[in-house]
Amino acid sequence: MADVTESQIEEKLSSYVDPYLERDLVSAKCVKNISVDGDSATVEVVLGFPAAGYREQLTNSLKELVESVNGISSANVNVSSKIAAHAAQKGVKHIDNIKNIIAVASGKGGVGKSTTAVNLALALSAEGASVGVLDADIYGPSQPRMLGVHGKPESKDGKSLEPMVSYHLQAMSIGFLVDEETPMIWRGPMVTQALQQLLNDTNWEDLDYLVVDLPPGTGDIQLTLAQQVPVSGAVIVTTPQDIALLDARKGLKMFEKVEVPVLGIIENMSIHICSECSHEEHIFGEGGGQRMSDEYNVDFLGGLPLDKRIREETDSGKPTVVAEPDSRISQIYREIARRTAAKLSLKTKDYAARFPQIVIQND
């Protein structure tokens, strides 16, 4: 019998469609090396997104697939992740030590955007990435309470701030610098300047992702972020309610206008499960997020249930992903995190950092 070739293994691997990338690993350029030695094969797969909770399942699926090739009796499959920096808007340069900025936005308040943002950041961290969260809501900062962080950030040089750390997340918020009950009575230019300082004057340490929790709407802060901050991708949070979807569309169109790719839509409070009888009810309507994603040709990243534990745990400073890491809700957040990061991994990479800067000096 003829020896098995690498191309035969590659052809077999191309039949496996990754559930998060929604394409096969060969065309997604994740299969980095294939070698065949007699009746055994070795395959190296490098994903462009963190996948700690999915790696074992993927390894087993690919091993089974390779071993189904006629002439192969054993397969060794190595799956790892390598997160690259991805391109942002034209003319906006990357910030040192941050590979990717993901903006989490909503058209209106009250849809659970901040809760979703912090759990998304924690889920990306649980999947193996280095993650930070920036609370861009200057008027109503909520991340300090959600992360259970108290005190003020240090400044080692009197100019820049050290991020606060909670549950392995690096965090910065205006809420760390002012009293929780002090209202921010600032005009637009002061707010946008504060956002830029919080972002640029924080000593972020080697972040794969910085999740930015935006205030609701499409005002000054959203416009500043879209025009002056290197955003690799945006996520829109909505509820199935028609009025929330109407406002979410505005947020989506704003990002499209400034050429920030929308990675997808997360539908929060999509279903209520009664804690007494387990009856399921679509309180705010059904399938709105999916319809919106179909209408605008963007990905539906997932739906989250309306569950009082999410609210209770986040209010107490220990969000669901760390409070109940093995719960179904945490698994949904992690699936959404993998899908979000996978969609970003397919976007154009940023190669600017690889090239040396040319400096002309006069002797």
GICOR-V79584 format. One record per pair of residues at least 6 apart in sequence whose ideal C-beta (glycine too) atoms are under 7 Angstrom apart, sorted by the first residue. I is the first residue (numbers start at 1). GAP is how many residues later the second one is. D is the distance in Angstrom with one decimal. If there is no record, write none. Layout:
BEGIN
i:gap:d
I:GAP:D
I:GAP:D
END
This chain:
BEGIN
i:gap:d
1:70:6.2
4:32:5.4
4:65:6.0
4:67:4.3
4:68:5.7
5:31:6.9
6:28:4.4
6:29:7.0
6:30:6.0
8:61:6.0
9:25:4.9
9:27:6.7
9:32:5.5
9:34:6.8
9:57:6.0
9:60:6.2
10:16:5.9
10:21:6.7
10:24:5.9
12:53:5.8
12:54:6.4
12:57:5.3
13:12:6.0
13:13:5.6
13:18:5.8
13:49:6.8
13:52:6.6
14:10:4.8
14:12:4.2
14:13:7.0
15:9:7.0
16:8:6.0
16:9:6.1
16:45:6.6
16:46:6.5
16:49:5.8
17:6:6.4
17:7:5.3
18:7:5.7
18:10:6.9
20:29:6.9
20:318:4.8
20:319:5.0
20:322:3.7
21:7:5.1
21:321:4.9
21:325:6.6
25:6:5.3
25:20:6.2
28:318:6.8
30:15:5.4
30:16:6.1
30:17:5.6
31:12:6.8
31:14:5.7
32:12:4.7
32:13:6.9
32:14:5.0
33:11:4.1
34:7:6.9
34:9:5.4
35:6:7.0
35:7:4.9
39:32:6.2
39:33:5.9
39:34:4.5
40:32:7.0
40:33:6.8
40:34:4.6
41:25:5.3
41:31:5.3
41:34:4.9
42:34:4.6
43:19:6.4
43:23:6.1
43:32:6.7
43:34:4.9
44:34:5.1
45:17:6.8
45:32:6.8
45:33:6.9
45:34:4.8
46:34:5.5
46:36:5.2
47:32:6.9
47:34:4.7
48:34:6.8
48:35:6.6
48:36:6.2
48:297:3.1
49:32:6.4
49:34:6.9
49:289:6.3
49:292:3.6
49:293:4.5
49:296:4.7
50:31:5.2
50:33:6.7
50:74:6.2
50:77:3.8
50:78:4.2
50:79:4.1
50:291:6.0
51:30:5.7
51:76:6.0
51:287:5.8
52:74:6.9
52:75:4.9
52:76:4.2
53:74:6.0
53:281:5.3
54:284:6.1
55:24:5.1
58:21:5.4
59:18:5.1
59:20:5.0
62:15:4.6
63:12:4.9
63:14:4.8
66:6:6.0
66:9:3.7
66:11:6.8
67:7:6.8
67:8:5.0
81:47:6.3
83:16:6.2
83:46:6.2
83:125:4.4
84:15:7.0
84:265:5.0
85:9:6.4
85:14:4.1
85:15:6.2
85:264:6.8
85:265:4.4
85:268:6.3
86:14:5.5
86:146:4.4
86:258:5.9
86:261:4.8
86:262:6.5
86:263:5.8
86:264:5.8
87:260:6.7
87:261:4.3
87:262:6.7
87:263:4.7
88:6:6.7
88:142:3.4
88:143:5.7
88:144:5.6
89:141:6.8
89:142:6.7
89:169:6.3
89:170:5.5
89:171:6.1
90:169:6.9
92:136:6.5
92:137:6.9
92:138:4.6
93:137:6.5
94:136:5.1
94:256:6.2
94:258:6.8
94:259:6.5
95:105:6.7
95:135:6.4
97:107:4.9
97:108:6.2
97:109:5.5
97:110:6.2
98:106:5.6
98:109:4.8
98:112:5.0
99:108:6.5
99:109:5.2
100:108:6.7
100:109:5.1
100:132:4.1
100:244:6.3
101:109:4.9
101:111:6.1
101:128:6.4
101:129:6.0
101:130:5.0
101:131:5.7
102:107:5.7
102:109:5.3
102:110:7.0
102:130:6.5
102:131:5.5
102:133:6.3
102:238:7.0
103:109:4.8
103:111:5.7
103:122:6.1
103:128:5.1
103:131:4.4
104:9:6.1
104:12:6.5
104:13:4.0
104:16:6.6
104:107:6.1
104:108:6.6
104:109:5.6
104:110:6.3
104:131:5.0
104:133:6.3
105:109:4.6
105:117:6.7
105:129:5.9
105:131:5.8
105:146:4.8
106:7:4.2
106:110:5.1
106:130:6.7
106:131:4.7
106:132:6.4
106:142:6.3
106:145:6.4
107:109:6.8
107:110:7.0
107:140:2.6
107:141:4.4
107:142:6.9
107:143:4.9
107:144:4.5
108:108:5.3
108:136:5.9
108:139:4.0
109:107:4.2
111:126:5.5
111:127:5.8
111:128:5.0
111:133:5.4
111:157:5.6
112:125:6.7
112:156:4.2
112:157:6.4
113:100:6.9
113:103:6.7
113:124:4.4
114:28:4.7
114:29:6.8
114:32:6.6
114:99:5.3
115:195:6.3
115:199:5.0
116:121:4.9
116:150:5.8
116:152:5.8
117:16:6.8
117:94:5.7
117:96:3.9
118:15:6.3
118:25:6.3
118:28:4.9
118:29:6.6
118:196:6.9
118:201:5.2
119:200:5.1
119:201:5.9
119:202:5.0
119:214:4.7
120:91:6.0
120:213:6.6
120:216:6.6
120:217:5.7
120:220:6.9
121:10:5.1
121:12:4.5
121:48:5.7
121:90:4.1
122:45:6.1
122:47:6.5
122:197:5.9
122:199:4.0
122:200:5.8
123:198:5.2
123:210:4.3
123:211:4.6
123:213:6.9
123:214:3.6
124:7:4.8
124:85:5.5
124:213:4.7
124:217:6.4
125:6:4.4
125:43:5.2
125:44:6.0
126:195:6.1
126:199:6.9
126:208:6.1
127:207:6.2
127:210:5.8
127:211:6.2
129:79:4.2
129:80:5.7
130:76:5.7
130:77:5.4
130:78:4.8
131:38:5.7
131:76:6.5
131:77:6.6
131:78:5.1
131:80:6.6
132:31:6.4
132:37:6.5
132:38:3.8
132:39:6.7
132:72:5.5
132:75:4.7
132:78:4.6
133:10:6.0
133:36:5.6
133:38:5.0
133:78:4.9
133:80:6.5
134:38:5.5
134:64:6.4
134:65:6.1
134:76:5.9
134:78:4.7
134:79:7.0
135:6:4.8
135:7:7.0
135:8:3.8
135:38:3.4
135:39:7.0
135:40:6.3
135:78:5.3
136:59:5.5
136:76:5.2
136:77:6.0
136:78:5.1
136:79:6.5
136:85:5.7
136:89:6.8
137:76:6.3
137:78:4.1
138:36:5.1
138:46:5.5
138:48:6.9
138:53:4.7
138:56:5.4
138:57:6.5
138:83:7.0
139:45:5.2
139:76:6.6
140:75:6.8
141:32:4.6
141:33:5.2
141:34:3.3
143:28:6.0
143:30:4.8
143:32:6.6
143:70:6.2
144:29:5.4
144:31:4.1
144:32:5.8
145:172:6.3
146:168:5.0
146:171:6.7
146:173:6.1
147:19:4.1
147:20:6.9
147:22:6.7
147:24:5.7
147:170:6.5
148:18:6.2
148:169:2.5
148:170:6.0
149:15:4.9
149:17:4.8
149:22:6.4
152:24:5.9
152:25:6.5
153:8:4.5
153:9:5.5
153:10:6.8
153:11:5.5
153:23:5.4
154:8:4.5
155:6:5.5
156:6:6.6
159:42:7.0
160:41:4.9
160:42:6.8
160:43:5.3
161:11:6.7
161:40:5.9
161:41:5.1
161:42:6.9
162:41:5.6
163:7:3.9
163:8:5.9
163:9:5.2
163:39:5.4
163:40:6.8
163:41:6.2
164:7:4.9
164:8:6.9
164:12:5.9
167:155:4.9
170:34:6.0
170:35:6.5
170:37:6.8
172:26:5.2
172:30:4.7
174:10:6.9
174:20:6.1
174:24:6.6
188:32:4.1
191:29:6.0
191:30:6.1
192:28:5.3
192:29:6.3
192:32:4.2
195:26:5.7
195:29:6.1
196:32:7.0
199:30:6.4
204:6:6.7
212:13:6.7
214:7:6.5
214:8:6.0
214:11:6.7
215:6:5.7
218:32:5.6
218:33:6.1
218:36:4.7
222:32:6.4
225:6:6.3
226:28:6.7
226:29:6.6
226:32:4.0
226:34:5.8
227:31:6.2
231:29:4.8
232:112:6.0
232:115:6.9
233:27:7.0
233:28:5.0
233:30:4.2
233:111:5.0
233:114:6.7
234:21:4.7
234:26:5.3
234:28:5.2
234:29:6.6
235:28:5.5
235:29:6.2
235:31:6.1
235:66:6.8
235:105:6.1
236:12:5.3
236:15:5.5
236:16:5.4
236:26:6.3
236:29:4.9
237:29:5.0
237:31:5.7
238:6:5.0
238:7:5.6
238:10:3.9
238:27:6.3
238:29:6.1
238:51:5.8
239:28:6.8
239:29:5.6
239:30:4.8
239:45:4.9
240:27:6.0
240:30:5.8
240:42:6.7
240:44:4.6
240:45:4.0
240:46:6.0
240:47:6.7
240:48:3.7
240:49:6.4
241:43:4.3
241:44:5.7
241:47:6.9
242:43:6.6
242:46:7.0
245:43:4.8
245:47:5.5
248:44:6.7
249:43:6.8
252:10:5.6
252:44:6.0
255:7:5.3
256:6:6.9
261:86:5.9
262:36:4.9
263:36:6.7
263:77:5.4
263:80:4.5
263:81:5.8
264:29:6.9
264:34:5.7
264:35:3.6
264:36:6.3
264:37:3.8
264:76:6.5
264:79:6.0
265:24:5.0
265:27:5.9
265:28:4.9
265:33:6.2
265:35:5.7
265:36:6.3
266:35:5.0
266:36:6.0
266:38:7.0
266:70:6.1
267:21:6.8
267:22:3.1
267:36:4.2
268:36:5.0
269:15:5.7
269:37:4.1
270:19:6.9
270:33:3.6
270:34:6.3
270:35:6.6
271:9:5.6
271:11:5.8
271:34:5.2
271:35:6.8
272:9:5.0
272:11:4.9
272:33:6.9
272:34:4.4
273:7:5.4
273:32:5.9
283:23:6.5
289:11:5.9
289:14:6.4
290:10:5.1
293:6:6.2
293:7:4.0
299:44:5.7
301:35:5.0
301:38:5.1
301:39:5.7
302:30:6.1
302:33:6.0
302:34:4.1
302:37:6.6
304:28:5.9
305:24:6.8
307:22:6.2
309:11:6.6
310:10:5.3
310:19:6.4
313:6:5.8
313:7:5.0
313:10:4.2
320:7:6.8
320:9:5.2
320:10:5.6
320:13:6.9
321:9:4.9
321:12:5.3
324:6:5.7
END
